[in-house]
Amino acid sequence: MRNLLFSCALALAATGAAAEDQATTYAFDGAFEDAAFAVESAIIGRGLVIDYVSHTGEMLNRTAADVGSDKELFTEADIFLFCSAQISRKVMEADPMNIAHCPYGIFVAERDGAVMIGYRNYPEGEMQQVQELLDGIVQEALE
């Protein structure tokens, strides 16, 4: 029984740590609309094409009652999805299964009056090239 409890405690601790490691986020000093514009401009400014903007916050707010919730997760939240032909080719030549990580996304979200910009963390190895690209775009948007 003690081993089972210990194993459960380890699993819970690992889950908490994993949740913290899922994304890199930065506080944005300004309005949601300004952050979204800055991210869009930084992506396009690098010659990349935004394939889709997911209005995730709008969807969550619109469907909350339909799923039996009254909790507002985000005031607003958008995810900008795009790829880089050059970096995607590099990481997929190294391992074709890196296709699972494409397209790449940068999110802008407002929660409890605070605006953040962030992106999903990628595994060690060649996918760190993608993470460097995303961080560069976010850093530019924060300027």
N, C-alpha and C positions, 0 to 999 in steps of 0.2 A: 504494500500500500504506500509506504514511504517513497519507494522508487517511482511509483505512478504519479504521486503528487509532485515529486521533484521534476519528472519529465514534463508534466503539464506546466509547471512554473517556468521551465526553460523554454517551452514552446511559446508561452505568452510573452516572455521577455524578447524572444527572437522576433515575434510578430510586431511588437511595439517598435523595435529597432528597425525592422524592415519598412514599416510605415514611414518613419522619419527619413529613410534613405530613398524614398520613391521619387522625390522631386527636389529640385533646387529652386528656391524662391527668393525674390528680392522685393523690398518695399519700394513703391513708386510714390514720389512726392508730387501728387497732383490728382486730377480727376481721372476716372475710368476712361472717358473718351480720349483724353490726352495720351494715356498709356497705350490704348489700342492703336491710335494713330501713330505713335512713336514706334511701336512694334511693326506695324504694317510698313511704315517708311523704311525701317532698318532692313527688313526682309527684301523689299523691292530694290532698295539701294544697293544690295549686293548682287543684283541681277537675277534674283530668284523669283519664281512665280508662285503666288499663293493659290493652291488648288481649291481650297475650301476654307470658309470660316464657320466653325460650329458655334452657334449661339447657345451654348450649354446652359448658362444661367437662365436665359429666357425659357428654355424647355423645362428646366427643373421647376421654375416658378409657375409656369402654365399648367404643369401636370401634377403638382403637389396634391391638390384635393382629390384627383383621380386615383391616386395611390394611397389615400388615407393619411396624408401628412399635412401639417400646418406649419412646418418648420422651413424658414427661408435659409437656404444654404449660402447663397450668394445674392447680393443685390444685382450684380451683373457679372457675367463670365463668358468670355469668348476664347476659342482655341483656333489659332492660325495654323493650318496644315500645309506643308510644302516639302519639296525635296531639292536636293542639290545633285545634279547629274554627276558632277565630278566626284564628290565625296561618296555618294551612293555606289558608284562603280567601284571605287577603291575598297569600300568595306564589304561589298558583295563579291568582289573577286577574291578577297581574303577568305570569305565564308558566304556562299550563296544563301544560307539560311538567315543571314542578316536582313533579308527581305522582310522578315517579321517585324522589324523596327521602322519600316517606311510606311507612310510618310512621317516626317518629323513634325513636332508640334510645339508651339509656344503659347502659353495661356496668359490671359490677363483677367484678373478677377477682383471684384470688390466685395469685401465681407466686413461687417461691423464698422463701416466707415473707412476702412483701410484698403488701399489698392495694392495689388501685388502682381508681379510678372514672374513667370517661371517656366520650367520645362521638366520633363521626365528624365531621370537619371538613367544612363545606359551602362551596360556591363563593361568590365575592364577589357582591354585589348583594342582592336581596331575601331570599335564603336565610340571610343573616346574622341576620335576625330569629329564625329557628329556632335558630341557633347561640347567640344571646343567651339564648333560653329555656332551652336545654339547660345552658348554663353557670350560669345562675341556679339551676336545680334542683340541679346538682352542688355549687355553693357552699353551698347550704342543707344538703345532705346531709353536707358536710364539717364543719359547725359542731358 
